[in-house]
């Protein structure tokens, strides 16, 4: 509902229904049309404008127009610092998210089998159009429904915890350059959801993604699933998913634009993204719109670029290690989940081993996630663990001595019972990338 004007100004047509019109008290000005009064006031200096506004209530209202005082006291101000956020907040996203070059299009499929995914798609982004439509949450959820059930429950929106009703009010009324994004890791517990492909479940991972090897952590696994709610223009700037995981992102309402790039030693980071040598620090424009304005055209011409729009009822696959930026094209509700498929177990092991300072999502009492992962895999997937460690060694040249170090003092393929670790090289040898 539109609030009442602070000076009780109403549309002109209302004057025909009442005899109480303070405009008639404006003396000779009452004879002039509103447009001419406004134009006359543009010629007055501040003192005379204030004096005229003090003569009657009607001219007080005319003299309080914000644009009059902006012209008097601001004039022309030239500043990229002040203008750029305004430009970014009001730039249409349409010109950047439409007319995707055919070579860049993310593949769209109805569904995949687990074998198809493992054999052909585990390293490629794609959009599936069918699986999510079977979920009860897709069929039932909307902003109105969520407000009715969970309006008083607090969810995490970046650095703050707000009741959902407060966040939705913000979402519907903000004009920020980078709107706050609700991204809550505890939504399943807060909303008392049942997850899994069985009777009474609210949603389940699409079958094609198969086994998630981080499940061996059981109650000790790092954060892996999130509820995502956000207005148009909200989203995430370029990043890779944590701990070398893959991910799927299912849109339950609204639509999202994705732009993605593979990551390998021969290719640089996406245009406008600067990464430290150990990849622990990522620097990019502060807002999505700023990146689109400055770097999108170059990005579309960059090798490996993939783009697509994931619509309501669809799910997108993010392969392990891929850079991606995502922005909501309309108010959106989504669920995302990270996972480790068999094909990327070696990547996850290497990440936990080599980049402990970049490992994230584990509870504070987990002091060494790598050792814990090794122990869990040794207990539940020993053959797969050995194959993955062999794959890591092969990437470094297949040195037999290193394989002996990994598998046991006699090189017999038996994993050491404690303090298991593997090394990528002595001081005089190159590290495996």
Order of alpha helices (4+ residues) and beta strands (2+ residues): alpha-alpha-alpha-alpha-alpha-alpha-beta-beta-alpha-alpha-beta-beta-alpha-beta-alpha-beta-beta-beta-beta-beta-beta-alpha-beta-beta-beta-beta-alpha-alpha-alpha-alpha
